[in-house]
Each structure stands twice: as C-alpha cells, then as structure tokens.
Amino acid sequence: MARVAEDSGWSARFAFMTIMSAGIAVLGLLQSSPAVVIGAMLISPLMGPIASMGFGFASLDGRQIRDSVKVIAMGAAIGILTGILLTWLSPIRNATP
C-alpha cells in the first residue's frame, strides 16, 4: 500500500515526466511518426496514479480515489497545455496524413 501511494502522488518529477511525455508525443504526431508516439507512451507518467485509483476502488478507499483523480486531472491538464504550446510554437503548419 505504501509503494502504491508513493508512486501515485504529485511531485516535480511527475510534472517533468508528464511534460516530457507530452512533448515527445506531440513531436511524433507533428512528424507523423507512430514509433515516436509509442515511445512517448513508454514513459507513462500517468500509470502510477491510474493504478492507485484502481487500488483505491479495490480497497474501497475514498481518499485514495479522490487523490488519484486529482493527480490524473492535473497530469492530463499539463499534457494538454504542453501539446497546445508545442503545436503553437512549431514551424510545421502542414497537416500530416
């Protein structure tokens, strides 16, 4: 239980890994490179909070579910904002197939 809680919390490392993962995914999409998008999925910073949420449901721990949902929402917001920023800054303006 302690390890799940430790791997699922909010930290500067989590935010950094989310930004890096989103950045890699955006660059892969801009270059139309499925291999790069898959590489971004391998970083998988949201997996800890998702597993924690599942563990919270399994153990009927409302606090853990609530905390996990908050971290997932913040991570998703960071990923979306990173994608918007990098797409806006990108010199690539042609739509990829």
N, C-alpha and C positions, 0 to 999 in steps of 0.2 A: 504494500500500500504506500509505503514511503517513497519507493522508487517511482511509482506512477505519479504521485503528487509532485515529486521533484522534476520529472521530465515534462510536466504539463503546465508549469507556471510561466508567468510573464517575466521576461528578462531582456537585457540588452542583447544577449546572444540570440535569443529567439527573434527579436525585431530585425537584427542584422541578417540572420539566415533567411527570414521571410523576404526582405528586400532583395537579397542576392538571388533567391529562387525566382521571384517575380521578374527580376531583371533578365535572367537567363531565359526564362520562358518568353518574354516579350521579344528579345533579340532573335530567338528561334522562330517565332511567328513572323517577325518582320523579314527574315531571310528565307521563309518557307522551308525550314529545316526540321522535320519531325524528330531527328536524332537529338537535336539541341533541346527541344521541348521535353523529350523523355529524360534528358539529363537534368533538367530543372525539377522534374518530378522525383528524381532520386534523392534530391536534397531533403524534401519532405518535412519542412519545419512544423506543419500543422498536424502531423501524425501523433505527436505526444498529447496535445490537447484533445484530439478526437478519441484516442484510446482512453484517456482519462474520463471523458464524457461517457463512453461505453461502460467503463468500470463503475462510474457513479450510478448508471442505470442498473447495472447488475447488483450492486450493493445497496441500492435504494438510498443513496446519499445525496440529498438535495443540494447541499452546499457545494459539493464537488461538481455536480452537474452545472450549477449556476456559474461557478468559477471557470469551468472549462468553456462554457458557451461565451463568456466574456472574452477569454483569450482567443477563441476561434474568431469571434467577430472583429476583434482588434487586428488579428493577423490577416483576415480577409480584407479589411479596410486598408491596411498597409499595402497589401498586394495589389489591390485595385488602384490605389493612388500612385504606386510605383509604375504600374502599367500605363496609366494615363500620362504621367510625367515623361516617361521614356518615349512613348509614342509621339507626344507633342514635340519633344526635343529632337527626334530622329529626322535625319535628312531624307529618309526613304518615304516617298509620297505615292508610289505606285502600289496598287493593290496586288497582292500575291495571289496565285491561282488557288 
